[in-house]
Amino acid sequence: MFDILVYLYETYYRPDACPEPAALAKKLSAVGFDDVEISEALVWLNDLTEMAGDEQASVAASTGMRFYVEQEQDVLGSQAIGFIAFLESARVLTPLQREIVIERALSLEEAPVNLGKLKIIVLMLLWSQGKEPDALMFDDLFGSDEEQAPRLLH
């Protein structure tokens, strides 16, 4: 599924440039993606788009701290939670966007979610909202997990 999401991100500059789901499924199938993965990706992306559309009616900036329940900690893992906190402190994500990222990661039903997949979720959220991270943040989101030293939270 994540290969399809990356393909969409790289192929379609904006989400409104994507064809309708039926036509998109045919194009993805023609490129060589598996029908089951296409279906999963389109459902996941549709859910993301619906949630991200709600972000336009954003609430005022939150100054509170986000606490993660045990289930979220188990699914996300400390590395993903640290990265989400970093993105929020760098103002790449709003509190509402953070919640969308967490929900989409929890919907994967895998634990812990690896950092590479979390980065793709963030990119797809920003893409679905027509936002693009600045160049340095883009490198951080698209860079390899192995290249980066672990983040230290102070």
C-alpha positions as CSV (number, residue, x, y, z in Angstrom):
1,M,0.0,0.0,0.0
2,F,2.8,2.5,0.9
3,D,4.4,2.0,-2.5
4,I,1.2,3.1,-4.1
5,L,1.0,6.2,-1.8
6,V,4.6,7.2,-2.7
7,Y,3.8,6.6,-6.4
8,L,0.7,9.0,-6.1
9,Y,2.8,11.6,-4.3
10,E,5.5,11.5,-6.9
11,T,3.2,11.2,-9.9
12,Y,0.5,13.7,-9.1
13,Y,1.6,17.2,-8.0
14,R,-1.7,17.9,-6.3
15,P,-4.4,15.6,-5.1
16,D,-6.9,17.3,-7.4
17,A,-4.7,16.2,-10.3
18,C,-5.5,12.5,-9.5
19,P,-8.2,10.9,-11.6
20,E,-11.4,9.6,-10.0
21,P,-11.0,6.5,-7.9
22,A,-12.2,4.0,-10.6
23,A,-9.9,5.5,-13.3
24,L,-7.0,5.8,-10.8
25,A,-7.4,2.1,-9.9
26,K,-7.2,1.2,-13.5
27,K,-4.0,3.3,-14.0
28,L,-2.4,1.8,-10.9
29,S,-3.3,-1.7,-12.1
30,A,-1.8,-0.9,-15.5
31,V,1.4,0.2,-13.8
32,G,1.6,-3.1,-12.1
33,F,0.2,-2.7,-8.6
34,D,-1.8,-5.5,-7.0
35,D,-5.6,-5.1,-6.9
36,V,-5.8,-5.8,-3.2
37,E,-3.1,-3.2,-2.4
38,I,-4.8,-0.7,-4.8
39,S,-8.1,-1.2,-3.0
40,E,-6.5,-0.8,0.5
41,A,-4.6,2.3,-0.6
42,L,-7.7,4.0,-2.1
43,V,-9.8,3.3,1.0
44,W,-7.0,4.6,3.3
45,L,-6.5,7.7,1.1
46,N,-10.2,8.4,1.0
47,D,-10.4,8.2,4.8
48,L,-7.4,10.5,5.0
49,T,-8.9,13.0,2.5
50,E,-12.2,13.1,4.5
51,M,-10.3,13.7,7.8
52,A,-7.9,16.3,6.2
53,G,-10.9,18.2,4.8
54,D,-12.1,18.8,8.3
55,E,-8.8,20.5,9.1
56,Q,-9.8,23.5,7.1
57,A,-12.1,24.4,9.9
58,S,-9.1,24.4,12.2
59,V,-9.3,25.3,15.9
60,A,-7.0,27.8,17.5
61,A,-3.4,26.7,18.1
62,S,-3.1,24.4,21.1
63,T,-0.5,25.0,23.7
64,G,-1.3,21.9,25.6
65,M,0.8,18.7,25.7
66,R,-0.3,15.5,24.0
67,F,-0.3,12.4,26.2
68,Y,-0.4,9.0,24.5
69,V,-2.5,6.2,25.8
70,E,-0.9,2.7,26.1
71,Q,-2.4,1.4,22.9
72,E,-1.0,4.5,21.0
73,Q,2.4,4.0,22.6
74,D,2.4,0.3,21.6
75,V,1.4,0.9,18.0
76,L,3.4,4.1,17.3
77,G,6.5,3.3,19.4
78,S,8.8,5.9,20.9
79,Q,10.6,6.8,17.7
80,A,7.4,7.7,15.9
81,I,6.0,9.6,18.9
82,G,9.3,11.6,19.1
83,F,9.1,12.4,15.4
84,I,5.5,13.5,15.6
85,A,6.5,15.8,18.6
86,F,9.4,17.1,16.5
87,L,7.1,17.9,13.5
88,E,4.7,19.7,15.8
89,S,7.3,21.7,17.5
90,A,8.8,22.7,14.1
91,R,5.2,23.8,13.1
92,V,5.1,21.4,10.2
93,L,2.0,19.8,11.8
94,T,-0.9,21.5,13.7
95,P,-2.4,19.8,16.6
96,L,-5.3,18.7,14.4
97,Q,-3.0,17.4,11.8
98,R,-1.1,15.5,14.5
99,E,-4.3,13.7,15.5
100,I,-5.0,12.8,11.8
101,V,-1.4,11.3,11.5
102,I,-1.9,9.3,14.7
103,E,-5.3,8.0,13.6
104,R,-4.0,7.0,10.2
105,A,-1.0,5.3,11.7
106,L,-3.3,3.4,14.2
107,S,-5.5,2.3,11.2
108,L,-2.6,0.3,9.8
109,E,-2.9,-2.4,12.5
110,E,0.8,-3.0,12.8
111,A,2.9,-2.3,15.8
112,P,5.2,-0.5,16.0
113,V,4.7,1.6,12.9
114,N,8.1,2.1,11.4
115,L,9.4,5.6,10.9
116,G,9.5,5.4,7.1
117,K,5.7,4.6,7.0
118,L,5.0,7.4,9.4
119,K,6.9,9.9,7.2
120,I,4.8,8.8,4.2
121,I,1.6,9.3,6.3
122,V,2.7,12.9,7.1
123,L,3.6,13.5,3.4
124,M,0.3,12.2,2.2
125,L,-1.6,14.4,4.8
126,L,0.2,17.5,3.7
127,W,-0.2,16.5,0.0
128,S,-4.0,15.9,0.5
129,Q,-4.3,19.4,1.9
130,G,-2.3,21.0,-0.9
131,K,0.6,21.9,1.5
132,E,4.2,21.3,0.9
133,P,6.9,21.2,3.5
134,D,9.9,23.5,3.1
135,A,13.0,22.0,1.5
136,L,14.8,21.0,4.7
137,M,11.8,19.4,6.2
138,F,11.1,17.6,2.9
139,D,14.6,16.1,3.0
140,D,13.9,15.0,6.6
141,L,10.6,13.4,5.6
142,F,11.9,11.7,2.4
143,G,15.3,10.8,3.8
144,S,16.2,7.3,4.7
145,D,15.8,6.2,8.3
146,E,19.2,4.6,8.4
147,E,21.0,7.8,7.4
148,Q,19.7,9.8,10.4
149,A,21.0,9.7,13.9
150,P,18.3,9.2,16.5
151,R,16.7,12.4,17.8
152,L,17.4,13.5,21.3
153,L,14.6,15.1,23.2
154,H,15.7,17.6,25.8
